[in-house]
Amino acid sequence: MTLALAQVGHIDAIHDGDETKANARLIAAAPELLDALKWALENLGDDLDPDFQTAKKHCEMIVKKAEGESGEN
């Protein structure tokens, strides 16, 4: 059995099983996901399509959050 202790706010919680493994995989992939978003923002150009612009803004917000620039901690 895999156990992980996480502090959420002022509450300690113990998680085990599939969720912990999924979180560990996501954390392990995070640097590559961030690099992919940065590459996409730099190389995919600009499109006037509203859906493209919405997706681009979401990507920019995620990069800022990952880099600690969003004001959220």
SEFIGU-45520 format. One record per residue (C-alpha): residue number from 1; x, y, z; residue in three letters. Coordinates in steps of 0.02 Angstrom, whole numbers, plus 50000, padded with zeros to 5 digits. Layout:
<pts>
@lomi NUM&xx X&yy Y&zz Z&domi ala .
...
</pts>
This chain:
<pts>
@lomi 1&xx 50000&yy 50000&zz 50000&domi met .
@lomi 2&xx 50064&yy 50174&zz 49954&domi thr .
@lomi 3&xx 50027&yy 50315&zz 50076&domi leu .
@lomi 4&xx 50060&yy 50500&zz 50054&domi ala .
@lomi 5&xx 50037&yy 50636&zz 50183&domi leu .
@lomi 6&xx 49979&yy 50803&zz 50115&domi ala .
@lomi 7&xx 49946&yy 50964&zz 50207&domi gln .
@lomi 8&xx 49798&yy 51058&zz 50137&domi val .
@lomi 9&xx 49777&yy 51226&zz 50220&domi gly .
@lomi 10&xx 49784&yy 51181&zz 50404&domi his .
@lomi 11&xx 49714&yy 51006&zz 50381&domi ile .
@lomi 12&xx 49825&yy 50854&zz 50360&domi asp .
@lomi 13&xx 49754&yy 50720&zz 50248&domi ala .
@lomi 14&xx 49815&yy 50546&zz 50208&domi ile .
@lomi 15&xx 49789&yy 50483&zz 50031&domi his .
@lomi 16&xx 49824&yy 50313&zz 49960&domi asp .
@lomi 17&xx 49800&yy 50217&zz 49800&domi gly .
@lomi 18&xx 49762&yy 50271&zz 49624&domi asp .
@lomi 19&xx 49739&yy 50457&zz 49658&domi glu .
@lomi 20&xx 49911&yy 50471&zz 49737&domi thr .
@lomi 21&xx 49991&yy 50379&zz 49592&domi lys .
@lomi 22&xx 49901&yy 50490&zz 49466&domi ala .
@lomi 23&xx 49958&yy 50646&zz 49560&domi asn .
@lomi 24&xx 50137&yy 50583&zz 49563&domi ala .
@lomi 25&xx 50133&yy 50553&zz 49374&domi arg .
@lomi 26&xx 50064&yy 50728&zz 49345&domi leu .
@lomi 27&xx 50197&yy 50807&zz 49456&domi ile .
@lomi 28&xx 50332&yy 50708&zz 49365&domi ala .
@lomi 29&xx 50267&yy 50768&zz 49196&domi ala .
@lomi 30&xx 50242&yy 50949&zz 49249&domi ala .
@lomi 31&xx 50411&yy 51017&zz 49186&domi pro .
@lomi 32&xx 50383&yy 50942&zz 49014&domi glu .
@lomi 33&xx 50203&yy 51004&zz 49008&domi leu .
@lomi 34&xx 50263&yy 51179&zz 49051&domi leu .
@lomi 35&xx 50397&yy 51171&zz 48917&domi asp .
@lomi 36&xx 50267&yy 51114&zz 48789&domi ala .
@lomi 37&xx 50152&yy 51260&zz 48832&domi leu .
@lomi 38&xx 50296&yy 51384&zz 48818&domi lys .
@lomi 39&xx 50347&yy 51310&zz 48651&domi trp .
@lomi 40&xx 50168&yy 51320&zz 48587&domi ala .
@lomi 41&xx 50151&yy 51502&zz 48640&domi leu .
@lomi 42&xx 50315&yy 51547&zz 48553&domi glu .
@lomi 43&xx 50293&yy 51447&zz 48393&domi asn .
@lomi 44&xx 50110&yy 51427&zz 48346&domi leu .
@lomi 45&xx 50092&yy 51604&zz 48283&domi gly .
@lomi 46&xx 49937&yy 51707&zz 48304&domi asp .
@lomi 47&xx 49763&yy 51674&zz 48242&domi asp .
@lomi 48&xx 49614&yy 51790&zz 48250&domi leu .
@lomi 49&xx 49495&yy 51646&zz 48283&domi asp .
@lomi 50&xx 49410&yy 51677&zz 48452&domi pro .
@lomi 51&xx 49434&yy 51497&zz 48508&domi asp .
@lomi 52&xx 49620&yy 51508&zz 48470&domi phe .
@lomi 53&xx 49633&yy 51670&zz 48567&domi gln .
@lomi 54&xx 49541&yy 51593&zz 48716&domi thr .
@lomi 55&xx 49656&yy 51442&zz 48715&domi ala .
@lomi 56&xx 49808&yy 51554&zz 48703&domi lys .
@lomi 57&xx 49751&yy 51658&zz 48853&domi lys .
@lomi 58&xx 49724&yy 51499&zz 48955&domi his .
@lomi 59&xx 49898&yy 51438&zz 48910&domi cys .
@lomi 60&xx 49974&yy 51605&zz 48960&domi glu .
@lomi 61&xx 49882&yy 51601&zz 49127&domi met .
@lomi 62&xx 49940&yy 51423&zz 49162&domi ile .
@lomi 63&xx 50122&yy 51467&zz 49124&domi val .
@lomi 64&xx 50113&yy 51618&zz 49239&domi lys .
@lomi 65&xx 50036&yy 51515&zz 49378&domi lys .
@lomi 66&xx 50169&yy 51380&zz 49359&domi ala .
@lomi 67&xx 50305&yy 51512&zz 49369&domi glu .
@lomi 68&xx 50227&yy 51597&zz 49521&domi gly .
@lomi 69&xx 50180&yy 51755&zz 49427&domi glu .
@lomi 70&xx 49992&yy 51744&zz 49447&domi ser .
@lomi 71&xx 49982&yy 51808&zz 49624&domi gly .
@lomi 72&xx 49920&yy 51638&zz 49684&domi glu .
@lomi 73&xx 50024&yy 51535&zz 49804&domi asn .
</pts>
